[in-house]
Amino acid sequence: MGVYLAKRLGYYVVLLVVAICLSYLLASVALDPRAYYAGRQPPISPAAVDAHLTAIGVNDHTPLMDRFGHWAVRALHGDLGKTIDGTSVNAEFGRRLGVSLRLLLAGTIIGTVLGVLVGAWTAVRQYRLSDRVVTLASFALLSTPVFLLAVLLKTGAIWFNNTTGTHVIQFTGESTPGLGGGFWTVLKDRSVHLLLPTISVALFAIASYSRYQRSTMLDVLGSDYLRTARAKGLRRRTALLRHGLRTALIPMSTFFSYGFLALFTGATFTETIFGWHGMGEWFISSINDNDVNSVVAVNVFAAVVVLLSGFLADLLHAALDPRVRHA
């Protein structure tokens, strides 16, 4: 297994280098940082614009390969450069990453675990009322746009607060501005603000994973090795969990890993509607501002997540499938 994983890791490193190069080149060609200063009152002189763009390393008068070379040298030392307004990309990256982690991690974990359990449960109860109800609810959720679900959750929270005459459910931002108190007060406030975004993320994860897990579990239920396990005296539940579910998780491992990237970089609507300023929102605003270094930073992060997800999928596959471990 060690040789297998080492080969896969080597492939991913090569792909990461290619992805980083392409990200920088495409962002530099597609974006026009000079447009950020257009229409300012009072107007900014071309010399001042040139000086600022040179200082942050995105002056289009400098040859592209020279710009990329300077950026790559800094990036190798952990410096991702400056944003279009002159602040540190590293600082903004760290802040935005922390926001996205707090926003998505709980919902992703809850949604993944419940999605697997619900999918396996409905497969065992195929065509029963519970299976049909879960299927209908899953397809209803999957056909609902992300922003619509978030708006519906906010509307429900407003109705609940108005009905009860309280502000139990908070849904704007990470915390209440100017809130005082100790650790538990702050923790409670942040948990309340996290409730609706977590539900929003978890519902989509449950709906998506449960459909795939149901399908893979149905393929396993009629297998010879599962019947053999039952014939040897294993209880049905034990055979399903030890042999059935474990095997059904093998094709799901890749879906789990790459699905996390879609949540991490695609939560723009969730972040915007609930007022969380994370990676997705930063990516959109950076494109609007023609901020080359920030766009490249998000793209590099996405590339790293994709390749780490692929490597994680290989690890999960090796852990679940003994044929890979002993190859």
C-alpha positions in Angstrom: 0.0 0.0 0.0 2.9 2.3 0.7 4.2 2.1 -2.9 0.7 2.7 -4.2 0.2 5.8 -2.1 3.6 7.2 -2.9 2.9 6.9 -6.6 -0.4 8.7 -6.2 1.2 11.4 -4.1 3.8 12.0 -6.8 1.1 12.4 -9.4 -0.7 14.9 -7.3 2.4 17.0 -6.7 3.0 17.3 -10.5 -0.7 18.2 -11.0 -0.5 20.8 -8.3 2.5 22.5 -10.0 0.6 22.6 -13.3 -2.6 23.9 -11.7 -0.7 26.7 -9.9 1.0 27.8 -13.1 -2.2 27.8 -15.1 -4.1 29.6 -12.3 -1.6 32.5 -12.3 -1.3 32.7 -16.1 -5.1 32.7 -16.7 -5.8 35.2 -13.9 -3.1 37.5 -15.2 -4.4 37.3 -18.8 -8.1 37.5 -18.0 -8.1 40.3 -15.3 -7.2 43.9 -15.8 -6.0 45.5 -12.5 -6.0 48.9 -14.0 -9.8 48.9 -14.2 -9.8 49.0 -10.4 -8.6 52.6 -10.5 -10.8 53.7 -13.5 -13.4 56.4 -12.8 -11.9 57.5 -9.4 -12.6 61.0 -8.3 -10.2 62.7 -8.1 -8.5 60.8 -11.0 -5.4 58.8 -10.2 -2.4 59.6 -12.5 -1.2 56.8 -14.7 2.3 57.1 -13.1 0.7 56.5 -9.6 -1.2 53.5 -10.9 1.9 52.0 -12.5 3.8 52.5 -9.3 1.2 50.7 -7.2 0.7 47.9 -9.7 4.5 47.4 -9.8 4.6 47.4 -6.0 2.1 44.6 -5.7 3.6 42.7 -8.7 0.7 42.8 -11.2 1.8 45.6 -13.6 0.8 44.5 -17.1 3.7 46.5 -18.5 6.0 44.0 -16.9 6.5 40.8 -19.0 4.1 38.0 -17.8 6.8 35.5 -17.2 8.8 38.0 -15.1 5.7 38.6 -13.0 5.1 34.9 -12.5 8.7 34.3 -11.6 8.7 36.9 -8.9 5.4 35.7 -7.6 6.6 32.1 -7.5 9.7 32.9 -5.6 7.7 34.8 -3.0 5.1 32.0 -2.9 7.8 29.4 -2.2 8.7 31.4 0.9 5.0 31.6 2.0 4.2 35.1 0.7 1.2 35.2 -1.6 1.7 38.9 -2.3 -0.6 41.9 -1.8 -4.2 42.5 -2.6 -5.3 45.2 -5.1 -5.7 47.6 -2.2 -2.3 46.9 -0.8 -3.1 44.6 2.1 -1.6 41.2 2.8 -3.1 38.3 0.8 -1.8 36.0 3.5 -3.7 37.8 6.3 -6.9 38.0 4.3 -6.5 34.3 3.2 -6.1 33.2 6.9 -9.1 35.2 8.0 -11.4 34.0 5.2 -10.3 30.4 5.6 -11.2 30.5 9.3 -14.6 31.9 8.5 -15.3 29.2 5.9 -14.1 26.5 8.3 -16.4 27.6 11.0 -19.3 28.0 8.6 -19.0 24.7 6.8 -17.2 22.1 9.0 -20.1 21.2 11.3 -22.7 21.1 8.5 -20.4 19.0 6.3 -19.6 16.4 9.0 -23.3 16.2 10.2 -24.6 16.0 6.6 -22.0 13.3 5.6 -22.7 11.0 8.5 -26.4 11.4 8.4 -26.4 11.1 4.6 -24.6 7.7 4.8 -26.8 6.4 7.5 -30.1 7.5 5.9 -28.9 6.1 2.5 -28.1 2.7 4.0 -31.3 2.6 6.0 -33.5 3.4 3.0 -31.7 0.8 0.9 -32.5 -1.9 3.5 -36.1 -0.7 3.5 -36.4 -0.4 -0.3 -39.9 0.6 -1.6 -41.4 0.9 1.9 -43.1 4.1 2.9 -40.0 5.5 4.7 -37.9 4.9 1.6 -40.4 6.8 -0.6 -40.7 9.7 1.9 -36.9 10.1 2.2 -36.6 9.8 -1.6 -39.2 12.5 -2.2 -37.7 14.8 0.4 -34.2 14.3 -1.0 -35.2 15.1 -4.5 -37.2 18.2 -3.3 -34.0 19.5 -1.5 -31.7 18.7 -4.5 -34.0 20.6 -6.8 -34.2 23.6 -4.5 -31.5 26.3 -5.3 -29.1 26.9 -2.4 -30.0 30.6 -2.1 -33.7 29.7 -2.0 -33.3 27.2 0.8 -31.2 29.8 2.8 -33.9 32.5 2.2 -36.6 30.0 3.4 -34.7 29.2 6.5 -34.3 32.9 7.3 -38.0 33.5 6.7 -38.8 30.7 9.0 -36.5 32.1 11.7 -38.1 35.5 11.4 -41.5 34.0 11.7 -40.4 32.0 14.8 -38.9 35.0 16.4 -42.0 37.2 15.7 -44.3 34.5 17.0 -42.4 33.9 20.2 -41.6 37.6 20.7 -37.9 36.7 21.1 -34.7 36.7 19.1 -33.7 33.1 19.9 -32.5 32.5 16.3 -29.9 34.8 15.0 -28.9 34.5 11.4 -26.8 37.5 10.3 -23.0 37.4 10.7 -20.8 35.3 12.9 -21.7 36.9 16.2 -23.6 39.8 17.8 -21.6 43.1 17.4 -20.4 44.5 20.7 -21.5 41.5 22.7 -19.9 41.4 26.2 -19.6 38.5 28.6 -17.5 35.5 29.2 -16.5 32.4 27.2 -19.8 30.7 27.5 -21.8 33.7 26.5 -19.7 34.2 23.4 -19.9 30.4 22.6 -23.7 30.4 22.9 -24.0 33.5 20.7 -21.7 32.1 18.0 -23.6 28.7 18.1 -26.9 30.5 17.6 -25.6 32.4 14.6 -24.2 29.1 13.2 -27.5 27.2 13.5 -29.1 28.2 10.2 -26.0 28.0 8.0 -25.2 24.6 9.5 -28.8 23.4 8.7 -28.5 24.8 5.2 -25.2 23.0 4.4 -26.2 19.7 6.2 -29.6 19.4 4.4 -28.0 19.4 1.0 -25.3 17.0 2.1 -27.8 14.6 3.5 -30.0 14.7 0.4 -27.0 14.2 -1.9 -25.1 11.6 0.0 -28.2 9.6 0.9 -29.0 9.1 -2.8 -25.6 7.8 -3.7 -25.3 5.7 -0.6 -28.7 4.1 -1.2 -27.6 3.1 -4.7 -24.3 1.6 -3.7 -25.9 -0.2 -0.8 -28.6 -1.8 -3.0 -25.8 -3.2 -5.2 -24.3 -4.8 -2.1 -27.5 -6.3 -0.6 -27.8 -9.0 -3.2 -24.1 -10.0 -3.2 -22.9 -13.5 -2.7 -20.5 -12.6 0.1 -23.3 -11.1 2.1 -25.4 -14.2 1.8 -22.4 -16.3 2.8 -21.9 -14.1 5.9 -25.5 -14.7 6.9 -25.2 -18.4 6.2 -22.2 -18.6 8.6 -24.5 -17.4 11.4 -23.9 -13.7 11.5 -27.0 -11.6 12.5 -28.5 -9.5 9.7 -27.5 -6.2 11.3 -23.9 -7.4 11.9 -23.5 -8.7 8.4 -24.9 -5.4 6.9 -22.6 -3.2 9.0 -19.5 -5.3 8.9 -19.6 -6.5 5.3 -22.4 -4.6 3.5 -21.9 -1.0 4.5 -18.1 -1.2 4.5 -18.1 -2.4 0.9 -20.8 0.1 -0.2 -18.6 2.9 1.2 -15.7 2.1 -1.2 -17.2 3.9 -4.3 -18.4 6.7 -2.0 -14.9 7.6 -0.8 -14.1 9.6 -3.9 -17.5 11.3 -3.7 -17.0 12.3 -0.1 -13.6 13.8 -0.8 -14.4 15.9 -3.8 -17.8 16.9 -2.5 -16.0 18.8 0.3 -14.3 21.0 -2.3 -17.7 22.0 -3.7 -18.9 22.9 -0.3 -15.7 24.8 0.6 -15.4 26.9 -2.5 -19.0 27.0 -3.6 -20.7 28.4 -0.5 -20.9 31.8 -1.9 -24.7 32.1 -1.6 -24.7 30.7 1.9 -22.0 33.1 3.0 -23.7 36.1 1.3 -27.2 35.4 2.6 -26.1 34.8 6.1 -23.5 37.5 6.2 -20.4 35.3 6.6 -17.3 36.7 4.8 -15.5 33.5 3.7 -13.6 32.1 0.8 -16.5 32.0 -1.7 -17.4 35.6 -1.2 -13.7 36.6 -1.4 -13.3 34.9 -4.7 -16.3 36.7 -6.3 -15.3 40.1 -4.9 -11.7 39.5 -6.1 -12.9 38.9 -9.6 -15.0 42.0 -9.6 -12.0 44.0 -8.3 -9.7 42.5 -10.9 -7.5 41.4 -7.9 -5.0 39.0 -9.6 -3.1 37.9 -6.4 -6.3 37.2 -4.5 -7.9 35.2 -7.3 -4.7 33.2 -7.7 -4.6 32.5 -3.9 -8.2 31.1 -4.0 -7.4 29.1 -7.1 -4.2 27.7 -5.5 -6.2 26.8 -2.4 -8.8 25.1 -4.5 -6.1 23.1 -6.3 -4.6 22.0 -3.0 -8.0 21.0 -1.7 -8.8 19.0 -4.9 -5.5 17.1 -4.8 -5.6 16.5 -1.0 -9.2 15.3 -1.6 -7.9 12.9 -4.2 -5.2 11.6 -1.9 -7.7 11.3 0.9 -9.9 9.3 -1.4 -7.0 7.0 -2.2 -6.4 6.5 1.6 -10.0 5.8 2.2 -10.1 3.3 -0.7 -7.0 1.6 0.6 -8.5 1.4 4.2 -11.8 0.0 3.0 -10.5 -2.4 0.2 -7.9 -5.0 1.3 -7.0 -5.6 -2.4 -5.5 -2.2 -2.5 -3.6 -2.5 0.8 -2.0 -5.8 -0.4 -1.3 -4.7 -4.0 
